[in-house]
Amino acid sequence: MGFISFAGRVLFSSIFILAAWQKINDFGADGGAAAKSMEPKLVLFKNHVTTLLGVQVPEVEIKHLLMVAIGLEGIGGILFIFGSTLGAYLLLIFLASVSPIMHDFYNYEMTKPEYVTEFIQFLKNLSLFGALLFFLGMKNSFTKKPKKKMSKSKTN
C-alpha cells in the first residue's frame, strides 16, 4: 500500500510541478505567457470584488503574484510527494486563490463555448481541491490511534 500511495502522490503532484516548471521556463523579464493571460482576468476579478464588496483591492504587480503562485504549486507539489500536510495546504491555498480568478466562467454567458471551457477547468480545480481535503482527512484519521483497552484477566 505504501508504494501505491507514493505513486499516486507523484502522479497527482506532477500536475502542479510540471505547470510550475513551465511557468519558470517561460517567465522572462515580463512574466511570460502566464502573466499575459493572468492580467486581464485579474482586472476583471478586482472589478468584481470592488463592485460586490465595495473594497478597493490593492495594486500588486502581476510578476510578484505569479512568483507566489509558482512557489505555492512547485514547493507544495514537491512536499506533497513525500506525504507532507504542509504541501497539501500550500496546494489548497494555490487552488483556492487561483481558481476563481483564472477560470472565471461567471463572466461568460452559458451559451458561449468559453463558458463551458472555463467551467470545466474550474470543476477540475475543484476536484483537485477535494482530493487534497480527502488526503488531509485521511492523514488526520491515521494519526489519531484509538487507545487499547486493558483486558482484565480472569482469576479462578
DSSP file (Angstrom, degrees, kcal/mol; ACC not computed):
  #  RESIDUE AA STRUCTURE BP1 BP2  ACC     N-H-->O    O-->H-N    N-H-->O    O-->H-N    TCO  KAPPA ALPHA  PHI   PSI    X-CA   Y-CA   Z-CA
    1    1 A M     >        0   0    0      0, 0.0     4,-2.3     0, 0.0     5,-0.2   0.000 360.0 360.0 360.0 -32.4    0.0    0.0    0.0
    2    2 A G  H  >  +     0   0    0      1,-0.2     4,-2.2     2,-0.2     5,-0.1   0.908 360.0  45.1 -62.2 -44.6    2.9    2.4    0.7
    3    3 A F  H  > S+     0   0    0      2,-0.2     4,-2.9     1,-0.2    -1,-0.2   0.899 112.4  51.2 -68.4 -39.9    4.3    2.3   -2.8
    4    4 A I  H  > S+     0   0    0      2,-0.2     4,-2.3     1,-0.2    -2,-0.2   0.910 111.0  48.8 -64.1 -41.4    0.8    2.7   -4.4
    5    5 A S  H  X S+     0   0    0     -4,-2.3     4,-2.2     2,-0.2    -1,-0.2   0.919 112.4  48.5 -62.8 -43.8    0.2    5.7   -2.2
    6    6 A F  H  X S+     0   0    0     -4,-2.2     4,-2.4     2,-0.2    -2,-0.2   0.926 110.9  50.0 -61.8 -45.9    3.5    7.2   -3.1
    7    7 A A  H  X S+     0   0    0     -4,-2.9     4,-2.4     1,-0.2    -1,-0.2   0.886 110.0  51.5 -61.4 -38.9    2.9    6.6   -6.8
    8    8 A G  H  X S+     0   0    0     -4,-2.3     4,-2.5     2,-0.2    -1,-0.2   0.901 110.0  48.4 -64.5 -40.7   -0.5    8.3   -6.5
    9    9 A R  H  X S+     0   0    0     -4,-2.2     4,-2.8     2,-0.2    -2,-0.2   0.878 110.8  51.7 -67.2 -36.7    1.0   11.3   -4.8
   10   10 A V  H  X S+     0   0    0     -4,-2.4     4,-1.6     2,-0.2    -2,-0.2   0.943 113.0  44.3 -63.6 -47.3    3.7   11.5   -7.5
   11   11 A L  H  X S+     0   0    0     -4,-2.4     4,-0.6     2,-0.2    -2,-0.2   0.911 115.4  48.0 -64.1 -42.4    1.1   11.5  -10.3
   12   12 A F  H >X S+     0   0    0     -4,-2.5     3,-0.9     1,-0.2     4,-0.6   0.931 113.7  46.9 -63.0 -46.2   -1.1   13.9   -8.5
   13   13 A S  H 3X S+     0   0    0     -4,-2.8     4,-2.8     1,-0.2     3,-0.4   0.752  94.8  75.9 -69.4 -24.2    1.8   16.3   -7.8
   14   14 A S  H 3X S+     0   0    0     -4,-1.6     4,-2.3     1,-0.2     5,-0.3   0.828  88.3  60.4 -59.7 -30.8    3.1   16.1  -11.4
   15   15 A I  H <X S+     0   0    0     -3,-0.9     4,-1.4    -4,-0.6    -1,-0.2   0.943 113.4  35.8 -58.1 -47.8    0.2   18.4  -12.5
   16   16 A F  H  X S+     0   0    0     -4,-0.6     4,-2.5    -3,-0.4    -2,-0.2   0.905 117.8  49.5 -76.1 -43.2    1.5   21.2  -10.2
   17   17 A I  H  X S+     0   0    0     -4,-2.8     4,-2.6     1,-0.2    -2,-0.2   0.919 113.1  46.3 -65.9 -43.7    5.2   20.6  -10.6
   18   18 A L  H  X S+     0   0    0     -4,-2.3     4,-2.3    -5,-0.3    -1,-0.2   0.882 112.8  50.3 -67.0 -37.4    5.1   20.5  -14.4
   19   19 A A  H  X S+     0   0    0     -4,-1.4     4,-2.0    -5,-0.3    -2,-0.2   0.913 112.3  47.2 -65.9 -41.4    2.9   23.6  -14.5
   20   20 A A  H  X S+     0   0    0     -4,-2.5     4,-2.3     2,-0.2    -2,-0.2   0.916 111.6  51.1 -64.7 -42.5    5.3   25.5  -12.2
   21   21 A W  H  X S+     0   0    0     -4,-2.6     4,-2.5     1,-0.2    -2,-0.2   0.906 109.5  50.3 -61.3 -42.2    8.3   24.3  -14.2
   22   22 A Q  H  X S+     0   0    0     -4,-2.3     4,-1.5     1,-0.2    -1,-0.2   0.904 111.1  48.8 -63.5 -41.2    6.7   25.5  -17.5
   23   23 A K  H  X S+     0   0    0     -4,-2.0     4,-0.7     2,-0.2    -2,-0.2   0.875 110.6  51.1 -67.0 -36.7    6.0   28.9  -15.9
   24   24 A I  H >< S+     0   0    0     -4,-2.3     3,-0.8     1,-0.2     4,-0.4   0.936 110.7  48.1 -64.8 -46.1    9.5   29.2  -14.6
   25   25 A N  H 3< S+     0   0    0     -4,-2.5    -1,-0.2     1,-0.2    -2,-0.2   0.805 118.6  40.4 -63.8 -29.6   11.0   28.4  -18.1
   26   26 A D  H 3< S+     0   0    0     -4,-1.5    -1,-0.2    -5,-0.2    -2,-0.2   0.446  88.4  99.9 -97.2  -2.1    8.6   31.0  -19.7
   27   27 A F    <X  +     0   0    0     -3,-0.8     4,-1.3    -4,-0.7     5,-0.4   0.928  47.1 151.4 -58.2 -59.3    9.0   33.7  -17.1
   28   28 A G  T  4  -     0   0    0     -4,-0.4     3,-0.2     3,-0.2    -1,-0.1  -0.120  69.9 -47.3  61.1-159.2   11.5   36.0  -18.7
   29   29 A A  T  4 S+     0   0    0      1,-0.2    -1,-0.2     2,-0.1    -2,-0.1   0.754 139.8  41.8 -80.7 -26.3   11.5   39.7  -17.9
   30   30 A D  T  4 S-     0   0    0     -3,-0.3    -1,-0.2    33,-0.0    -2,-0.2   0.401 117.6 -99.8-105.0   2.7    7.8   40.3  -18.4
   31   31 A G     X  -     0   0    0     -4,-1.3     4,-0.9    -3,-0.2     3,-0.4   0.313  56.7-118.7  96.1  -9.4    6.4   37.2  -16.6
   32   32 A G  H  >  -     0   0    0     -5,-0.4     4,-1.7     1,-0.2     3,-0.2  -0.201  56.9 -34.6  76.1-164.8    5.8   35.3  -19.8
   33   33 A A  H  > S+     0   0    0      1,-0.2     4,-2.2     2,-0.2     5,-0.2   0.826 133.1  60.2 -65.6 -33.3    2.6   33.9  -21.2
   34   34 A A  H  > S+     0   0    0     -3,-0.4     4,-1.8     1,-0.2    -1,-0.2   0.914 106.4  46.3 -62.8 -42.2    1.2   33.1  -17.8
   35   35 A A  H  X S+     0   0    0     -4,-0.9     4,-2.0    -3,-0.2    -1,-0.2   0.880 111.1  52.9 -67.3 -37.5    1.4   36.8  -16.7
   36   36 A K  H  < S+     0   0    0     -4,-1.7    -2,-0.2     1,-0.2    -1,-0.2   0.874 113.8  41.9 -66.9 -36.6   -0.2   37.9  -20.0
   37   37 A S  H  X S+     0   0    0     -4,-2.2     4,-0.7     1,-0.2    -1,-0.2   0.771 114.9  52.3 -79.9 -24.8   -3.2   35.6  -19.6
   38   38 A M  H  X S+     0   0    0     -4,-1.8     4,-2.5    -5,-0.2     5,-0.2   0.833  95.4  69.9 -78.0 -32.7   -3.5   36.4  -15.9
   39   39 A E  H  X S+     0   0    0     -4,-2.0     4,-2.0     1,-0.2     5,-0.2   0.917 100.8  40.5 -58.8 -53.1   -3.5   40.2  -16.2
   40   40 A P  H  > S+     0   0    0      0, 0.0     4,-2.0     0, 0.0    -1,-0.2   0.876 117.0  50.7 -66.2 -32.8   -7.0   40.7  -17.8
   41   41 A K  H  X S+     0   0    0     -4,-0.7     4,-2.2     2,-0.2    -2,-0.2   0.864 109.3  50.7 -70.9 -34.4   -8.6   38.1  -15.6
   42   42 A L  H  X S+     0   0    0     -4,-2.5     4,-2.6     2,-0.2    -1,-0.2   0.884 108.4  52.3 -68.7 -38.2   -7.1   39.7  -12.5
   43   43 A V  H  X S+     0   0    0     -4,-2.0     4,-2.2    -5,-0.2    -2,-0.2   0.926 110.7  47.8 -62.7 -44.5   -8.5   43.1  -13.6
   44   44 A L  H  X S+     0   0    0     -4,-2.0     4,-2.2     2,-0.2    -2,-0.2   0.910 112.1  49.7 -61.2 -42.6  -12.0   41.5  -14.0
   45   45 A F  H  X S+     0   0    0     -4,-2.2     4,-2.5     1,-0.2    -2,-0.2   0.909 109.7  50.5 -64.2 -42.6  -11.7   39.8  -10.6
   46   46 A K  H  X S+     0   0    0     -4,-2.6     4,-2.6     1,-0.2    -1,-0.2   0.900 109.7  51.2 -61.6 -40.5  -10.7   43.1   -8.9
   47   47 A N  H  X S+     0   0    0     -4,-2.2     4,-2.6     2,-0.2    -1,-0.2   0.900 109.9  49.9 -63.8 -40.4  -13.6   44.9  -10.5
   48   48 A H  H  X S+     0   0    0     -4,-2.2     4,-3.0     2,-0.2     5,-0.3   0.931 112.2  46.9 -62.7 -45.9  -16.0   42.2   -9.2
   49   49 A V  H  X>S+     0   0    0     -4,-2.5     4,-2.5     1,-0.2     6,-0.7   0.918 114.0  47.6 -63.6 -43.7  -14.6   42.4   -5.7
   50   50 A T  H  X5S+     0   0    0     -4,-2.6     4,-1.3     4,-0.2    -1,-0.2   0.912 116.0  44.4 -64.1 -42.7  -14.8   46.2   -5.7
   51   51 A T  H  <5S+     0   0    0     -4,-2.6    -2,-0.2    -5,-0.2    -1,-0.2   0.930 121.0  37.4 -68.3 -46.5  -18.4   46.2   -7.1
   52   52 A L  H  <5S+     0   0    0     -4,-3.0    -2,-0.2    -5,-0.2    -3,-0.2   0.905 132.2  23.5 -75.8 -42.5  -19.7   43.5   -4.8
   53   53 A L  H  <5S-     0   0    0     -4,-2.5    -3,-0.2    -5,-0.3    -2,-0.2   0.620  92.0-129.7-102.3 -14.9  -17.9   44.2   -1.6
   54   54 A G     << +     0   0    0     -4,-1.3     2,-0.5    -5,-0.6    -4,-0.2   0.731  64.7 132.0  71.4  21.4  -17.1   47.9   -2.0
   55   55 A V        -     0   0    0     -6,-0.7     2,-0.6     0, 0.0    -1,-0.3  -0.909  57.3-131.2-110.2 130.9  -13.5   47.2   -1.1
   56   56 A Q        -     0   0    0     -2,-0.5    -9,-0.1    -3,-0.1   -10,-0.0  -0.706  20.7-137.8 -82.0 122.3  -10.6   48.5   -3.1
   57   57 A V        -     0   0    0     -2,-0.6     3,-0.1   -11,-0.2    -7,-0.0  -0.652  26.0-114.0 -79.4 130.1   -8.1   45.8   -3.9
   58   58 A P        -     0   0    0      0, 0.0     2,-0.4     0, 0.0    -1,-0.1  -0.274  31.5-103.2 -65.7 150.9   -4.5   47.0   -3.5
   59   59 A E        +     0   0    0      2,-0.0     2,-0.4     0, 0.0     0, 0.0  -0.591  44.3 175.2 -76.0 128.6   -2.4   47.2   -6.6
   60   60 A V        -     0   0    0     -2,-0.4     2,-0.2    -3,-0.1    -3,-0.0  -0.994  35.8-107.8-134.0 139.8    0.2   44.3   -6.9
   61   61 A E    >>  -     0   0    0     -2,-0.4     4,-1.8     1,-0.1     3,-0.6  -0.467  23.0-133.1 -69.8 136.1    2.5   43.7   -9.7
   62   62 A I  H 3> S+     0   0    0      1,-0.2     4,-2.6     2,-0.2     5,-0.2   0.864 104.0  59.2 -58.5 -39.5    1.5   40.6  -11.8
   63   63 A K  H 3> S+     0   0    0      1,-0.2     4,-2.1     2,-0.2    -1,-0.2   0.875 105.0  49.9 -60.2 -37.4    5.0   39.2  -11.8
   64   64 A H  H <> S+     0   0    0     -3,-0.6     4,-2.0     2,-0.2    -1,-0.2   0.912 110.9  48.4 -69.0 -41.9    5.0   39.1   -8.0
   65   65 A L  H  X S+     0   0    0     -4,-1.8     4,-2.3     1,-0.2    -2,-0.2   0.899 111.4  51.1 -62.8 -39.3    1.7   37.3   -7.9
   66   66 A L  H  X S+     0   0    0     -4,-2.6     4,-2.6     2,-0.2    -2,-0.2   0.884 107.3  52.7 -66.4 -38.7    2.9   34.8  -10.5
   67   67 A M  H  X S+     0   0    0     -4,-2.1     4,-2.4     2,-0.2    -1,-0.2   0.901 109.9  48.9 -63.5 -40.0    6.1   34.2   -8.5
   68   68 A V  H  X S+     0   0    0     -4,-2.0     4,-2.8     2,-0.2    -2,-0.2   0.922 111.4  49.6 -64.0 -43.4    4.0   33.4   -5.4
   69   69 A A  H  X S+     0   0    0     -4,-2.3     4,-2.6     2,-0.2     5,-0.3   0.913 110.8  49.5 -62.2 -43.1    1.8   31.1   -7.5
   70   70 A I  H  X S+     0   0    0     -4,-2.6     4,-2.7     1,-0.2     5,-0.3   0.919 112.4  48.6 -61.2 -44.1    4.9   29.3   -8.9
   71   71 A G  H  X>S+     0   0    0     -4,-2.4     4,-2.3     2,-0.2     5,-0.7   0.923 111.7  48.8 -62.2 -45.5    6.2   28.9   -5.4
   72   72 A L  H  X5S+     0   0    0     -4,-2.8     4,-1.5     1,-0.2     5,-0.2   0.937 118.3  38.2 -62.0 -47.2    3.0   27.5   -4.0
   73   73 A E  H  X5S+     0   0    0     -4,-2.6     4,-1.5    -5,-0.2    -2,-0.2   0.864 121.1  44.3 -76.9 -33.1    2.4   25.0   -6.7
   74   74 A G  H  X5S+     0   0    0     -4,-2.7     4,-2.1    -5,-0.3    -3,-0.2   0.969 121.8  35.1 -72.7 -54.5    6.1   24.0   -7.1
   75   75 A I  H  X5S+     0   0    0     -4,-2.3     4,-2.6    -5,-0.3     5,-0.2   0.908 119.4  51.8 -67.4 -41.8    7.1   23.7   -3.4
   76   76 A G  H  X<S+     0   0    0     -4,-1.5     4,-2.2    -5,-0.7    -1,-0.2   0.910 110.4  49.0 -60.5 -42.1    3.6   22.4   -2.5
   77   77 A G  H  X S+     0   0    0     -4,-1.5     4,-1.4    -5,-0.2    -2,-0.2   0.906 112.2  47.3 -64.6 -42.3    3.8   19.7   -5.2
   78   78 A I  H  X S+     0   0    0     -4,-2.1     4,-0.8     1,-0.2     3,-0.2   0.928 114.4  46.2 -66.2 -44.7    7.3   18.5   -4.1
   79   79 A L  H ><>S+     0   0    0     -4,-2.6     5,-1.9     1,-0.2     3,-0.7   0.875 108.1  57.5 -65.0 -36.2    6.3   18.4   -0.4
   80   80 A F  H ><5S+     0   0    0     -4,-2.2     3,-2.1    -5,-0.2    -1,-0.2   0.842  95.0  65.2 -64.9 -32.6    3.1   16.6   -1.2
   81   81 A I  H 3<5S+     0   0    0     -4,-1.4    -1,-0.2     1,-0.3    -2,-0.2   0.884 102.8  48.5 -55.1 -38.2    5.0   13.8   -2.9
   82   82 A F  T <<5S-     0   0    0     -4,-0.8    -1,-0.3    -3,-0.7    -2,-0.2   0.278 125.0-103.0 -89.3  11.9    6.6   12.9    0.4
   83   83 A G  T < 5 +     0   0    0     -3,-2.1     2,-0.3     1,-0.2    -3,-0.2   0.701  63.7 162.9  80.4  19.9    3.2   13.0    2.2
   84   84 A S     >< -     0   0    0     -5,-1.9     4,-1.4     1,-0.2    -1,-0.2  -0.543  36.7-153.4 -77.1 132.3    3.6   16.3    3.8
   85   85 A T  H  > S+     0   0    0     -2,-0.3     4,-2.5     2,-0.2     5,-0.2   0.819  98.4  61.0 -71.4 -29.5    0.5   18.0    5.1
   86   86 A L  H  > S+     0   0    0      2,-0.2     4,-2.5     1,-0.2    -1,-0.2   0.919 102.9  51.0 -60.6 -42.6    2.2   21.4    4.6
   87   87 A G  H  > S+     0   0    0      1,-0.2     4,-2.2     2,-0.2    -1,-0.2   0.902 109.6  50.0 -59.8 -41.9    2.5   20.6    0.9
   88   88 A A  H  X S+     0   0    0     -4,-1.4     4,-2.2     1,-0.2    -2,-0.2   0.909 110.8  49.1 -64.2 -41.6   -1.2   19.8    0.8
   89   89 A Y  H  X S+     0   0    0     -4,-2.5     4,-2.4     2,-0.2    -2,-0.2   0.890 109.5  51.9 -65.5 -38.6   -2.0   23.1    2.5
   90   90 A L  H  X S+     0   0    0     -4,-2.5     4,-2.3     1,-0.2    -1,-0.2   0.910 111.2  47.6 -63.2 -41.0    0.2   25.0    0.1
   91   91 A L  H  X S+     0   0    0     -4,-2.2     4,-2.8     2,-0.2    -2,-0.2   0.869 109.9  53.2 -67.6 -36.0   -1.6   23.4   -2.9
   92   92 A L  H  X S+     0   0    0     -4,-2.2     4,-2.8     2,-0.2     5,-0.2   0.920 109.6  48.1 -62.7 -43.3   -5.0   24.2   -1.3
   93   93 A I  H  X S+     0   0    0     -4,-2.4     4,-1.9     2,-0.2     5,-0.2   0.918 112.4  50.0 -62.6 -42.8   -4.0   27.9   -0.9
   94   94 A F  H  X S+     0   0    0     -4,-2.3     4,-2.5     1,-0.2     5,-0.3   0.956 114.4  43.0 -59.5 -51.4   -2.9   27.9   -4.6
   95   95 A L  H  X S+     0   0    0     -4,-2.8     4,-2.0     1,-0.2    -2,-0.2   0.895 113.4  51.5 -64.8 -40.8   -6.1   26.3   -5.8
   96   96 A A  H  < S+     0   0    0     -4,-2.8    -1,-0.2    -5,-0.2    -2,-0.2   0.838 117.7  38.3 -66.7 -32.2   -8.4   28.5   -3.7
   97   97 A S  H  < S+     0   0    0     -4,-1.9     4,-0.3    -5,-0.2    -2,-0.2   0.827 122.5  38.9 -88.4 -32.3   -6.7   31.7   -4.8
   98   98 A V  H >X S+     0   0    0     -4,-2.5     4,-3.0    -5,-0.2     3,-0.6   0.860 102.3  67.3 -87.8 -37.4   -6.1   30.9   -8.5
   99   99 A S  H 3X S+     0   0    0     -4,-2.0     4,-2.0    -5,-0.3    -3,-0.1   0.900 101.6  44.0 -57.4 -50.0   -9.2   29.0   -9.5
  100  100 A P  H 34 S+     0   0    0      0, 0.0    -1,-0.2     0, 0.0    -2,-0.1   0.764 120.0  44.2 -69.9 -19.9  -11.8   31.8   -9.2
  101  101 A I  H <4 S+     0   0    0     -3,-0.6     3,-0.4    -4,-0.3    -2,-0.2   0.929 120.7  34.4 -85.2 -50.5   -9.5   34.3  -11.0
  102  102 A M  H  < S+     0   0    0     -4,-3.0     2,-0.5     1,-0.2    -3,-0.2   0.777 120.8  46.9 -80.2 -26.7   -8.2   32.2  -13.8
  103  103 A H     <  +     0   0    0     -4,-2.0     2,-1.7    -5,-0.4    -1,-0.2  -0.602  69.7 166.6-115.8  70.4  -11.3   30.2  -14.5
  104  104 A D    >   +     0   0    0     -2,-0.5     3,-2.0    -3,-0.4     4,-0.1  -0.452   9.0 155.8 -88.4  63.2  -13.9   32.9  -14.5
  105  105 A F  G >   +     0   0    0     -2,-1.7     3,-1.7     1,-0.3    -1,-0.2   0.767  66.6  72.0 -59.6 -25.6  -16.8   31.1  -16.0
  106  106 A Y  G 3  S+     0   0    0      1,-0.3    -1,-0.3    -3,-0.2    -2,-0.1   0.577  87.9  63.0 -69.8  -9.5  -19.1   33.6  -14.3
  107  107 A N  G <  S+     0   0    0     -3,-2.0     2,-0.3     2,-0.1    -1,-0.3   0.436  97.6  69.1 -92.0  -0.2  -18.0   36.3  -16.8
  108  108 A Y  S <  S-     0   0    0     -3,-1.7     2,-0.2    -4,-0.1     0, 0.0  -0.831  86.5-108.2-118.9 155.0  -19.5   34.4  -19.8
  109  109 A E    >   -     0   0    0     -2,-0.3     3,-1.6     1,-0.1     6,-0.4  -0.527  32.4-119.0 -75.1 149.2  -22.9   33.6  -20.9
  110  110 A M  T 3  S+     0   0    0      1,-0.3    -1,-0.1    -2,-0.2     6,-0.1   0.716 111.5  59.1 -64.2 -20.2  -23.9   30.0  -20.6
  111  111 A T  T 3  S+     0   0    0      4,-0.1    -1,-0.3     5,-0.0    -2,-0.0   0.611  86.6  94.5 -84.6 -11.8  -24.4   29.6  -24.3
  112  112 A K  S X> S-     0   0    0     -3,-1.6     4,-1.1     1,-0.1     3,-0.6  -0.552  76.6-132.7 -82.8 144.7  -20.8   30.6  -25.1
  113  113 A P  H 3> S+     0   0    0      0, 0.0     4,-2.1     0, 0.0     5,-0.1   0.793 106.3  63.2 -65.3 -26.6  -18.2   27.9  -25.7
  114  114 A E  H 3> S+     0   0    0      1,-0.2     4,-2.7     2,-0.2     5,-0.3   0.860  97.6  57.2 -64.4 -34.3  -15.8   29.9  -23.4
  115  115 A Y  H <> S+     0   0    0     -3,-0.6     4,-2.7    -6,-0.4     5,-0.2   0.939 107.3  46.8 -60.2 -47.9  -18.2   29.3  -20.5
  116  116 A V  H  X S+     0   0    0     -4,-1.1     4,-2.4     2,-0.2     5,-0.2   0.922 113.5  48.4 -62.2 -45.2  -18.1   25.6  -20.9
  117  117 A T  H  X S+     0   0    0     -4,-2.1     4,-2.1     1,-0.2    -2,-0.2   0.943 115.5  42.8 -61.3 -49.4  -14.3   25.6  -21.1
  118  118 A E  H  X S+     0   0    0     -4,-2.7     4,-2.4     1,-0.2   -13,-0.3   0.875 113.7  52.1 -66.7 -37.1  -13.8   27.8  -18.1
  119  119 A F  H  X S+     0   0    0     -4,-2.7     4,-2.5    -5,-0.3    -1,-0.2   0.902 109.8  48.7 -67.1 -40.3  -16.5   25.9  -16.1
  120  120 A I  H  X S+     0   0    0     -4,-2.4     4,-2.1    -5,-0.2    -2,-0.2   0.914 112.6  48.2 -65.1 -42.5  -14.8   22.5  -16.8
  121  121 A Q  H  X S+     0   0    0     -4,-2.1     4,-2.1     2,-0.2    -2,-0.2   0.885 111.3  50.8 -65.0 -38.0  -11.4   23.9  -15.8
  122  122 A F  H  X S+     0   0    0     -4,-2.4     4,-2.2     2,-0.2    -2,-0.2   0.921 110.5  48.8 -63.9 -43.4  -12.9   25.3  -12.6
  123  123 A L  H  X S+     0   0    0     -4,-2.5     4,-2.2     2,-0.2    -2,-0.2   0.851 107.9  55.3 -65.3 -34.1  -14.5   22.0  -11.8
  124  124 A K  H  X S+     0   0    0     -4,-2.1     4,-2.0     2,-0.2    -1,-0.2   0.940 110.3  45.1 -62.1 -46.6  -11.2   20.2  -12.4
  125  125 A N  H  X S+     0   0    0     -4,-2.1     4,-2.3     1,-0.2    -2,-0.2   0.870 110.8  54.6 -64.6 -35.9   -9.6   22.5   -9.9
  126  126 A L  H  X S+     0   0    0     -4,-2.2     4,-2.2     2,-0.2    -1,-0.2   0.885 107.9  49.1 -64.6 -38.3  -12.5   22.0   -7.5
  127  127 A S  H  X S+     0   0    0     -4,-2.2     4,-2.2     2,-0.2    -2,-0.2   0.876 110.0  51.0 -69.6 -36.5  -12.0   18.2   -7.7
  128  128 A L  H  X S+     0   0    0     -4,-2.0     4,-2.0     2,-0.2    -2,-0.2   0.896 109.5  51.6 -64.1 -39.6   -8.2   18.6   -7.1
  129  129 A F  H  X S+     0   0    0     -4,-2.3     4,-2.1     1,-0.2    -2,-0.2   0.920 110.1  49.1 -60.7 -45.0   -9.2   20.7   -4.0
  130  130 A G  H  X S+     0   0    0     -4,-2.2     4,-2.4     1,-0.2    -2,-0.2   0.878 108.2  53.2 -63.4 -38.9  -11.5   18.0   -2.9
  131  131 A A  H  X S+     0   0    0     -4,-2.2     4,-2.4     2,-0.2    -1,-0.2   0.887 108.9  49.9 -64.4 -38.4   -8.8   15.3   -3.3
  132  132 A L  H  X S+     0   0    0     -4,-2.0     4,-2.4     2,-0.2    -2,-0.2   0.894 110.1  50.1 -66.9 -39.5   -6.4   17.4   -1.2
  133  133 A L  H  X S+     0   0    0     -4,-2.1     4,-2.4     2,-0.2    -2,-0.2   0.900 110.2  51.0 -63.3 -39.9   -9.1   17.7    1.5
  134  134 A F  H  X S+     0   0    0     -4,-2.4     4,-2.7     2,-0.2     5,-0.2   0.922 109.3  50.8 -61.6 -44.9   -9.6   13.9    1.4
  135  135 A F  H  X S+     0   0    0     -4,-2.4     4,-2.8     1,-0.2    -2,-0.2   0.931 111.3  47.5 -58.0 -47.4   -5.9   13.4    1.8
  136  136 A L  H  X S+     0   0    0     -4,-2.4     4,-2.2     1,-0.2    -1,-0.2   0.888 112.0  50.4 -64.2 -38.4   -5.8   15.7    4.8
  137  137 A G  H  X S+     0   0    0     -4,-2.4     4,-1.9     2,-0.2    -1,-0.2   0.911 113.2  45.2 -64.8 -42.2   -8.8   13.9    6.3
  138  138 A M  H  X S+     0   0    0     -4,-2.7     4,-1.8     2,-0.2    -2,-0.2   0.893 111.6  52.9 -67.5 -39.5   -7.2   10.5    5.8
  139  139 A K  H  X S+     0   0    0     -4,-2.8     4,-1.3    -5,-0.2    -2,-0.2   0.906 111.2  46.7 -62.7 -41.2   -3.9   11.7    7.2
  140  140 A N  H  X S+     0   0    0     -4,-2.2     4,-1.0     1,-0.2    -1,-0.2   0.849 109.7  53.5 -69.6 -34.3   -5.6   13.1   10.3
  141  141 A S  H  < S+     0   0    0     -4,-1.9    -1,-0.2     1,-0.2    -2,-0.2   0.814 108.9  49.2 -72.7 -28.1   -7.6    9.9   10.8
  142  142 A F  H  < S+     0   0    0     -4,-1.8    -1,-0.2     1,-0.2    -2,-0.2   0.792 106.5  55.4 -79.4 -27.2   -4.5    7.7   10.7
  143  143 A T  H  < S+     0   0    0     -4,-1.3     2,-1.1    -5,-0.2    -1,-0.2   0.764  95.0  72.4 -78.1 -22.9   -2.5    9.8   13.2
  144  144 A K  S  < S-     0   0    0     -4,-1.0    -1,-0.2     0, 0.0    -4,-0.0  -0.768  71.5-171.8 -94.4  96.3   -5.2    9.5   15.8
  145  145 A K        -     0   0    0     -2,-1.1     2,-0.1     1,-0.1    -3,-0.1  -0.704  24.8-115.8 -89.8 136.5   -4.9    5.9   17.0
  146  146 A P        -     0   0    0      0, 0.0     2,-0.3     0, 0.0    -1,-0.1  -0.399  32.6-108.5 -69.5 147.3   -7.6    4.6   19.4
  147  147 A K        -     0   0    0     -2,-0.1     2,-0.3     1,-0.1     0, 0.0  -0.548  30.8-122.9 -75.7 138.3   -6.5    3.7   22.8
  148  148 A K        -     0   0    0     -2,-0.3     2,-0.3    -3,-0.1    -1,-0.1  -0.624  22.5-126.2 -81.4 138.3   -6.4    0.0   23.5
  149  149 A K        -     0   0    0     -2,-0.3     2,-0.5     1,-0.1    -1,-0.0  -0.657  21.6-119.9 -83.3 138.5   -8.5   -1.2   26.5
  150  150 A M        -     0   0    0     -2,-0.3     2,-0.4     1,-0.0    -1,-0.1  -0.656  26.9-138.0 -76.6 125.3   -6.7   -3.2   29.1
  151  151 A S        -     0   0    0     -2,-0.5     2,-0.4     1,-0.0    -1,-0.0  -0.709  13.3-129.1 -88.2 135.7   -8.3   -6.6   29.3
  152  152 A K        -     0   0    0     -2,-0.4     2,-0.3     1,-0.0    -1,-0.0  -0.656  19.6-129.4 -82.7 133.1   -8.8   -7.9   32.8
  153  153 A S        -     0   0    0     -2,-0.4     2,-0.4     1,-0.0    -1,-0.0  -0.641  21.2-124.5 -82.5 139.4   -7.5  -11.4   33.3
  154  154 A K        -     0   0    0     -2,-0.3     2,-0.4     2,-0.0    -1,-0.0  -0.676  22.8-160.5 -85.3 132.3  -10.0  -13.7   35.0
  155  155 A T              0   0    0     -2,-0.4     0, 0.0     1,-0.1     0, 0.0  -0.937 360.0 360.0-113.5 137.8   -8.8  -15.5   38.1
  156  156 A N              0   0    0     -2,-0.4    -1,-0.1     0, 0.0    -2,-0.0   0.404 360.0 360.0-105.2 360.0  -10.4  -18.6   39.4
